């Protein structure tokens, strides 16, 4: 979770605030003076008006945003809200950024639902979410065997480091690193073996889909790095 924030002054000297709110789940949102203007994530640079000025916002490979504004009175002919790719390089970068961030979101879902599964098991429920870690389920079983049912709640605390690690991987992946996806593929593939031993076929299917998503995120992160390195030559052409 994080926020990018910029200030723009209008002709009367009043300050207006433009911000991008990045949440753990879902797409980032663009706000002007505290009011949500739109959800981001399209294949183009967002063009809009703020304080009587034309403004443009585009995501960057490092997970941040580039914001620029024009002069007062230059908004003629500008639609109030539009997405316009300025070049094939920009369009590709935005597409890869979207694919990378979408894949990185799986780390958050897996971590959060693993904790939920542990809590459900501790409470005696037979329900669970297939995307959760099989390792978290085995931790509950181990605690039950070693400490007994009265201390089963300890498995919740043992699951928290796993969740924290997954959240760290998701945050690092959205910041532009490709290695979390490679690590995720290896770790989640090993976890798939645990899920297979539990004969949780829905979990097996979801694990397989998540693994393909991680591979897609890894390719997108590497492709985004290549596109980013080609920007200077593209601009000079």
N, C-alpha and C positions, 0 to 999 in steps of 0.2 A: 504494500500500500504506500502511495506517495502522491505528491502534488507538485506540478510545475506551475509557477505563478509569474505573471508579468503585469506591469502597470502602464496604462495609456492615458495621456492627458488630452481632453477635448479643447475646443476653442475658447471655452469659458474658464479654463484653468482647473476644471474638475478632474479628479483621477478616477479612472475606471480599471477594474481588475479583471484580467483574463486568466483563467486557470484550467488545468487539465488534471482531473482526479483519477488516479490509477488505483483500482481496487484489487484485492486478492482474486476475486472471481468476477467474471463478466468483462465487458469492454470498457476502456477509459471513456470518460465523459468530459465534454467541453462546457465550461461555465463562463458567463460574463456577468460581473457584478453579483455573483452568488446564485444566478439563475442558470439552470441547465439549458444549454443551447442545442446540443446534439450528442449522440454517442459516436465515438470515433471508430475507425477500423475499416474504412472504405479504401478502394484502390486509387486513391488520388489525394492531392494536397487540398486541404479544406480552405475555402475562401469565404470570408464573411466580413461584416462591417462592425466596427466598434468605435465609439466616440467620434462618429463622423469620418472615420478613416477606413480605407480598405485594409484588411488584415489577412494573413496567410499562416497556416499552421501545418507542419509536416512532421511525421515521426522519423526518428533517426535510428541508425543501426544499434546504438548503445542503449536503446530503450527510452531515451529522452525525446524532446520535441524542439523543433526550430520554429520560432515565432518572429514574424516581421510585420510592420505596419507602414502604410504610405502616408502621404500628406493629407491634411484636411481638404475636402472638396474634390478628391480623386475617386469618389465612389460611384460616379455616374457610369451606368452600364454594367455595374457589378450586381449580380443577383445577391439577395440577402444571405443565401447559403448555397454553396456549390462545392463539388469536388472535381478538381481538374488535374490530371497527371501532366506535368510539364515536359516529360520526355519518357522514352521507353525505359531508361535507366531508373528514373524516379518511380515509375509504375512497378517495375520489377522489385525494387527495394521495398516498396510498400506491401507488395504481395508476400514477399518472403518474411517481412516483419510480422504480418498478420498470421502466417502459418507457424512461425516460430513461437509467437506468444500464445497461440491457441494450444500448441503442443505443451508448452510450459505450464499451462493451466492444469494439466493432468496431475502434476506433482501435488498441487494444492488439494485437488479432489481426492487423490489416493490417500494423502496424509489425513485429511479431515474425516473421511469415511472409515479409515482404519481405526481412528479413535472412537468414532461412533460405534463401530462393530464391537470393540472391546467393552465399551460401557453396556451395550445390549447383552453381551455374554455374561458380564458380571451380574446383571439384573435378572439373568435366567431366561432371556428371550432366545427363541430359535431363529429369529430373523437376522439377516445380515446383508450388507451391500457387497456385490461381487467385485467391485474395483478395489476394495480394501485389501491390505496386505494379509497373505496367509500366515506370514510370520507373526503378526499380531494375534491371530487366533491361537497359534502354537504357544505363544507366551502365556495366554490365559490357561491353557491346558497344563503347562509346566508348573505354573504357580499353584494350580489346583492340586497337582500330584505332590508337590514339595511341601506346601504350606497349608493345604486344606481349604475348604470353602469359606471359613470365616475371614481368611486373609486374601480372598480372591481379588479384592479391590486394589491390591498392590500392583496387579497387572496393568492397571490404568497408568500408573506412574512409570512403568517400564515401557509403555507405548509412547509416552510423550517425547522422549528423545528421537524416536523414529519419525514422528510427525514433524518435529523441529527440523530434522535433517531434510525431509522432503520439501518443507517450505523453503529452506535455504536453497535447495536445488532449483526450485521454481523461480525464486527471485534472481538467482545467478543466471539462469537460462534467459530470462526476460531482459537481463542487463546486457546480453550479447554473447555470452559464452556458449560454446557448443559441447564442451565436455560433460555437462550435466545430463545431456540426452544420451551420450554414450554410456555413462555410468548407469543411467536409468534403464537402458535396454538390458544390460548385464544383470543388474540387481532384480529387476522385475521378471526377467526370464527365469532366474533362480527361484523367485517367489512363486512363479507359475508351477514349478515342480511341487511345491508345498500344497498349492491349491488342487493340483491333480490328485495328490494323496488323500485329500479331503473329499474327492469325487464331487466337487462343486462345479458342475458343468457350465452354469451361467458365469461363474467367476472365471473359469478357463477362457470362455469366449471374450469376456470383457478384458481380461489380461492380454489376450492376443491382439485385440483392437488397440489397446493402449500401447503395446510394443510397436505396432505399425505407426502409430501417431508419434512416438518418440523418434523413430527412424526418420519420419517426415520432418520433425522439428530439427533434428541433427543436420539433415541435408539443407533445410532452409537457413539455418544459422551459418553454415559454411558458405552457402551461395550468397547470403547477404554480405558476408565479409568480402567476397570476391567483387560483388557489385559496388560496395563502398570503396574498394581500392581502385576501381576503374572510373570513379567519378571525375577526378582531375583531368584524365585524358579525354573523357566524354565532354567535359565542359570546354576544353581547349579546341575540340573539333569544330 
